[in-house]
Amino acid sequence: MHLQRCPYDGTPLDVDSYSGGSFLLTCTSCSAKWDAHNSLVRRIAEPDWEAAAKARAARANSIRWEPAEPTT
């Protein structure tokens, strides 16, 4: 599993590596944390749900969908 963005709000994760191949993944937006080692990923800190909701809303508002120009 390759966890690169927070599953709660889509923010890119900060990664700290430790000896033995362990990684601490942290969401800078909602403060959720995961411990990753080999193929095992487990959440060690629950997110701030209100902060996650605000980050999701901000991300949704920043994405503008514009239709493609018709091709002839």
Phi, psi and omega in degrees: 000134178245098179268108183247335179232152179296128179289348182269328182220358175082007179288138174300141184271145170277140183237126172244130181257148181232161180298150181088002176088015178270151179227143172253120180254128184229133174272121181286346182271309186251358177070013175292148181225145177229148172254127180238131176212121186055238181262003180268125175232124179226141179284133180245348176217126179290149181286162167279103188298325179292318178295321178296318180296319179295319179294321177298316181295318179295320179294318180296323180287335182276346181267119179249125178265126177234132180295148179289152176294137179295140177261143180241000000 
